[in-house]
């Protein structure tokens, strides 16, 4: 068991601590694990002096225990992740253990004054991003609006009692993927991650403003969300085939047509057909603008039959005709 003890009071100290423990000769943003401990890296970014962005992306090659010590300041920790943890709440800390159960991605909100003990087992895949909000950052929100403080306190409390309802929205999931698994050929510097961290933070404040009770707005359980994501992944992976129809997709999700359609639209903010067509257009854009393929090659690959409809849809989405690149 490899044990690491730390807190979130100072990101520079945190970065230096893990670099000394894992990758002492590194000067890059990413701190890589030694092979005997894990495959992957940790990254730490300072969005501002009061807001930190932490990235975890690794596979554990040994059992790991993290002890996050509580701090006196009432900092807020947002933990977005696509792996599961089983939680036990104790008086002054959270006991969290890695679980191999499926999750489409969820978020928990923690009070920095409460510590945590996390057990990551050998073979675990850990992909998460954490945003730490220092109390000096959040204080102005609470001074202007006492209701906001109550909403955040309620949000923190229910994010552990009802963790299965705090699923990642489609926008949050996309931002998460861009942060944790970026396209290294296109990412130039840390500003890429900071920009996406800021956008991810914005989704948190919007959720808090909507927050009323433990069932609003998070009224879908993770099993249902998981079924929707399995269908949307199917659509992504079969983009070259004709759209099979809502009835078949609903059957694939083991849901009624109406329930599936409404839930898909709530999660992805578009209908299944819109999702399929938008994804197909995004791929066609990359093939034409990025790879320089002809319209005919793209139409043949992605199963488009009408060139005028394709050109019109492409223009409506990207404000450019596909043949302007040729």
C-alpha positions as CSV (number, residue, x, y, z in Angstrom):
1,X,0.0,0.0,0.0
2,X,1.4,3.4,-1.0
3,X,0.1,6.2,1.2
4,X,0.0,9.9,0.5
5,X,-1.1,12.6,3.0
6,X,-1.8,16.1,1.9
7,X,-4.4,18.9,1.9
8,X,-5.7,21.4,-0.6
9,X,-4.7,24.6,1.2
10,X,-1.9,25.5,-1.4
11,X,-1.7,24.1,-4.9
12,X,2.0,24.9,-5.2
13,X,2.8,22.9,-2.1
14,X,0.5,20.1,-3.4
15,X,2.2,20.0,-6.8
16,X,5.7,19.9,-5.2
17,X,4.6,17.2,-2.7
18,X,3.4,14.8,-5.4
19,X,6.3,15.6,-7.7
20,X,8.8,14.7,-4.9
21,X,6.9,11.5,-4.2
22,X,6.3,10.3,-7.8
23,X,8.4,12.2,-10.4
24,X,11.1,14.3,-8.7
25,X,13.1,15.0,-11.9
26,X,10.1,16.3,-13.9
27,X,9.6,20.0,-14.7
28,X,6.5,19.5,-16.9
29,X,2.9,20.1,-16.0
30,X,2.2,16.3,-15.8
31,X,3.5,14.3,-12.9
32,X,3.9,10.7,-14.0
33,X,3.6,7.7,-11.7
34,X,6.5,5.3,-11.4
35,X,5.6,2.1,-13.2
36,X,5.4,0.1,-9.9
37,X,2.7,2.5,-8.6
38,X,0.7,3.4,-11.7
39,X,0.5,4.2,-15.4
40,X,-0.6,7.8,-16.0
41,X,-0.3,11.1,-14.4
42,X,-1.5,13.9,-12.2
43,X,-1.7,17.6,-13.2
44,X,-2.3,20.7,-11.2
45,X,-3.3,24.1,-12.7
46,X,-3.9,27.5,-11.1
47,X,-7.0,29.1,-12.7
48,X,-6.5,32.0,-10.4
49,X,-4.9,32.4,-6.9
50,X,-8.2,31.3,-5.5
51,X,-9.3,28.5,-7.9
52,X,-7.3,25.3,-8.6
53,X,-7.8,22.6,-11.2
54,X,-6.5,19.1,-10.5
55,X,-6.5,16.3,-13.0
56,X,-6.1,12.5,-12.3
57,X,-5.7,10.1,-15.2
58,X,-4.0,6.8,-14.4
59,X,-4.3,3.1,-13.8
60,X,-3.1,1.9,-10.4
61,X,-0.5,-0.8,-10.4
62,X,-0.6,-1.1,-6.6
63,X,-3.0,-0.4,-3.8
64,X,-3.0,3.4,-3.0
65,X,-4.3,5.3,0.0
66,X,-4.9,9.0,-0.1
67,X,-5.5,11.0,3.1
68,X,-6.8,14.4,2.4
69,X,-6.5,16.3,5.7
70,X,-9.2,18.9,6.6
71,X,-8.3,22.5,6.6
72,X,-9.7,25.4,8.7
73,X,-10.9,27.4,5.8
74,X,-14.3,26.6,4.3
75,X,-13.1,25.8,0.9
76,X,-15.3,24.0,-1.6
77,X,-14.1,21.0,-3.6
78,X,-15.9,19.9,-6.8
79,X,-15.0,16.4,-7.8
80,X,-16.1,15.4,-11.3
81,X,-15.3,11.8,-12.2
82,X,-16.0,8.8,-14.4
83,X,-15.2,6.1,-11.9
84,X,-17.2,4.9,-8.9
85,X,-16.5,5.3,-5.2
86,X,-18.4,3.8,-2.3
87,X,-18.8,6.4,0.5
88,X,-19.2,6.2,4.2
89,X,-19.7,9.4,6.1
90,X,-18.1,9.8,9.5
91,X,-18.1,12.8,11.7
92,X,-14.9,14.5,10.5
93,X,-14.1,12.7,7.3
94,X,-15.4,10.7,4.3
95,X,-14.2,7.1,3.8
96,X,-14.2,6.4,0.0
97,X,-13.3,3.1,-1.6
98,X,-12.9,2.4,-5.3
99,X,-15.7,0.5,-6.9
100,X,-15.8,-1.2,-10.3
101,X,-19.5,-0.6,-10.7
102,X,-20.6,1.3,-13.8
103,X,-21.1,5.1,-13.8
104,X,-21.7,7.4,-16.7
105,X,-19.9,10.1,-14.7
106,X,-21.0,12.1,-11.6
107,X,-20.0,14.9,-9.4
108,X,-19.8,15.4,-5.6
109,X,-19.4,18.6,-3.8
110,X,-17.3,18.6,-0.6
111,X,-16.5,21.0,2.2
112,X,-12.7,21.4,2.7
113,X,-13.2,21.4,6.4
114,X,-14.1,17.7,6.2
115,X,-11.2,15.4,5.5
116,X,-11.3,12.2,3.4
117,X,-9.6,8.8,3.2
118,X,-9.6,7.3,-0.3
119,X,-8.6,3.7,-1.1
120,X,-7.7,3.0,-4.7
121,X,-7.2,-0.7,-5.4
122,X,-4.7,-2.2,-7.7
123,X,-6.0,-2.3,-11.3
124,X,-8.3,0.7,-10.7
125,X,-8.8,3.1,-13.6
126,X,-9.0,6.7,-12.1
127,X,-10.2,9.5,-14.4
128,X,-11.3,12.6,-12.5
129,X,-10.9,16.4,-12.3
130,X,-11.3,18.4,-9.2
131,X,-11.8,22.1,-8.9
132,X,-10.9,23.7,-5.5
133,X,-12.6,27.0,-4.6
134,X,-10.9,28.8,-1.9
135,X,-13.1,30.5,0.7
136,X,-11.8,33.9,-0.4
137,X,-13.3,33.1,-3.8
138,X,-16.7,32.0,-2.6
139,X,-17.1,34.6,0.2
140,X,-18.3,37.4,-2.1
141,X,-21.1,35.1,-3.4
142,X,-22.4,34.5,0.1
143,X,-22.1,38.1,1.3
144,X,-24.3,39.3,-1.6
145,X,-26.8,36.5,-1.3
146,X,-27.5,34.5,1.9
147,X,-29.7,32.2,-0.1
148,X,-26.7,31.1,-2.2
149,X,-24.8,30.0,0.9
150,X,-27.8,27.9,2.0
151,X,-28.1,26.4,-1.5
152,X,-24.4,25.4,-1.6
153,X,-24.6,23.9,1.9
154,X,-27.6,21.9,0.8
155,X,-25.9,20.9,-2.4
156,X,-22.8,19.7,-0.5
157,X,-25.0,17.6,1.9
158,X,-27.1,16.0,-0.8
159,X,-24.2,15.3,-3.2
160,X,-23.2,12.5,-0.8
161,X,-26.5,11.3,0.4
162,X,-27.9,11.2,-3.1
163,X,-24.7,10.7,-5.2
164,X,-26.6,8.6,-7.9
165,X,-28.6,11.8,-8.8
166,X,-25.6,14.0,-9.4
167,X,-24.8,12.8,-12.9
168,X,-22.7,14.7,-15.4
169,X,-24.7,16.5,-18.1
170,X,-23.7,16.1,-21.7
171,X,-21.8,19.5,-21.6
172,X,-20.0,18.5,-18.4
173,X,-19.1,15.1,-19.8
174,X,-17.6,16.7,-22.9
175,X,-15.6,19.2,-20.9
176,X,-14.5,16.5,-18.6
177,X,-13.2,14.4,-21.5
178,X,-11.4,17.3,-23.0
179,X,-9.6,17.9,-19.7
180,X,-8.8,14.4,-18.7
181,X,-8.2,12.9,-22.2
182,X,-7.2,15.8,-24.5
183,X,-6.0,15.5,-28.0
184,X,-2.3,16.0,-27.4
185,X,-1.7,16.9,-31.0
186,X,-4.0,19.9,-30.7
187,X,-3.4,21.1,-27.1
188,X,-0.7,23.7,-27.0
189,X,-0.4,24.8,-23.4
190,X,-2.0,25.0,-20.0
191,X,-4.5,27.7,-21.1
192,X,-6.5,25.0,-22.9
193,X,-7.1,23.2,-19.6
194,X,-7.8,26.4,-17.6
195,X,-10.4,27.6,-20.2
196,X,-12.2,24.3,-19.9
197,X,-11.9,24.2,-16.2
198,X,-13.6,27.6,-16.1
199,X,-16.4,26.4,-18.3
200,X,-16.8,23.3,-16.1
201,X,-17.0,25.6,-13.0
202,X,-19.7,27.7,-14.7
203,X,-21.9,24.5,-15.0
204,X,-21.6,24.1,-11.2
205,X,-22.9,27.6,-10.4
206,X,-25.8,27.1,-12.8
207,X,-26.7,23.9,-11.1
208,X,-26.6,25.5,-7.7
209,X,-28.9,28.3,-8.9
210,X,-31.4,25.7,-10.0
211,X,-31.1,23.8,-6.8
212,X,-34.1,23.5,-4.5
213,X,-34.3,20.0,-3.0
214,X,-32.5,16.6,-3.3
215,X,-34.9,15.7,-6.2
216,X,-34.6,18.9,-8.3
217,X,-32.9,19.1,-10.7
218,X,-31.2,15.8,-10.3
219,X,-34.2,13.5,-10.6
220,X,-32.7,10.7,-12.7
221,X,-30.8,7.8,-11.2
222,X,-27.4,6.7,-12.6
223,X,-28.7,3.4,-14.0
224,X,-31.1,5.3,-16.2
225,X,-28.5,7.7,-17.3
226,X,-26.1,4.8,-17.9
227,X,-28.7,3.4,-20.4
228,X,-28.9,6.7,-22.2
229,X,-25.1,7.0,-22.5
230,X,-24.8,3.4,-23.8
231,X,-27.2,4.4,-26.6
232,X,-25.4,7.6,-27.4
233,X,-22.1,5.7,-27.5
234,X,-23.8,3.2,-29.9
235,X,-24.8,6.1,-32.1
236,X,-21.2,7.5,-32.1
237,X,-19.7,4.2,-33.0
238,X,-22.2,3.5,-35.8
239,X,-22.1,6.9,-37.4
240,X,-21.5,5.4,-40.9
241,X,-24.8,3.4,-40.7
242,X,-28.3,4.8,-41.3
243,X,-30.2,6.1,-38.2
244,X,-32.1,3.1,-36.8
245,X,-35.0,4.9,-35.3
246,X,-36.1,5.9,-31.8
247,X,-38.1,2.7,-31.2
248,X,-35.1,0.5,-31.6
249,X,-32.9,2.8,-29.5
250,X,-35.5,2.8,-26.7
251,X,-35.6,-1.0,-26.8
252,X,-31.8,-1.0,-26.6
253,X,-32.1,1.1,-23.4
254,X,-34.9,-1.1,-22.1
255,X,-37.1,1.9,-21.7
256,X,-40.5,3.0,-23.1
257,X,-40.3,5.2,-26.2
258,X,-41.6,8.3,-24.5
259,X,-39.4,7.9,-21.4
260,X,-36.3,7.3,-23.5
261,X,-37.0,10.2,-25.8
262,X,-37.6,12.7,-23.0
263,X,-34.7,11.5,-20.9
264,X,-32.3,11.5,-23.9
265,X,-33.3,15.1,-24.7
266,X,-32.9,16.1,-21.1
267,X,-29.3,14.7,-20.8
268,X,-28.0,15.6,-24.3
269,X,-30.1,18.7,-24.9
270,X,-31.1,17.3,-28.3
271,X,-33.2,14.5,-29.7
272,X,-31.5,11.2,-30.7
273,X,-31.8,12.1,-34.4
274,X,-30.3,15.5,-33.8
275,X,-27.5,14.0,-31.8
276,X,-26.8,11.5,-34.6
277,X,-26.9,14.1,-37.4
278,X,-24.8,16.6,-35.4
279,X,-22.1,14.0,-34.7
280,X,-22.1,13.0,-38.3
281,X,-21.6,16.6,-39.4
282,X,-18.8,17.1,-36.9
283,X,-17.0,14.1,-38.3
284,X,-17.6,15.3,-41.9
285,X,-16.1,18.7,-40.9
286,X,-12.9,17.1,-39.7
287,X,-12.7,15.0,-42.8
288,X,-13.2,17.9,-45.2
289,X,-11.5,20.8,-43.4
290,X,-8.9,18.9,-41.5
291,X,-8.1,15.9,-43.7
292,X,-8.8,17.6,-47.1
293,X,-11.1,14.8,-48.3
294,X,-13.6,15.6,-51.1
295,X,-17.4,15.9,-50.5
296,X,-18.0,12.7,-52.5
297,X,-15.5,10.7,-50.3
298,X,-17.1,12.0,-47.2
299,X,-20.6,11.3,-48.4
300,X,-19.7,7.7,-49.4
301,X,-18.0,7.1,-46.0
302,X,-20.8,8.6,-43.9
303,X,-23.6,7.2,-46.0
304,X,-25.0,10.6,-47.2
305,X,-27.2,10.2,-50.3
306,X,-28.2,13.7,-51.2
307,X,-25.4,16.2,-51.8
308,X,-27.6,19.3,-51.7
309,X,-29.1,18.4,-48.4
310,X,-25.7,17.6,-47.0
311,X,-24.3,20.9,-48.2
312,X,-27.2,22.8,-46.7
313,X,-27.0,21.0,-43.3
314,X,-23.2,21.6,-43.2
315,X,-23.7,25.3,-43.9
316,X,-26.4,25.6,-41.2
317,X,-24.2,24.1,-38.6
318,X,-20.8,25.6,-39.5
319,X,-21.7,28.7,-41.5
320,X,-19.5,27.5,-44.4
321,X,-20.1,25.4,-47.4
322,X,-18.1,22.1,-47.5
323,X,-16.6,22.7,-50.9
324,X,-15.0,26.1,-50.0
325,X,-11.9,24.1,-48.8
326,X,-11.3,22.6,-52.2
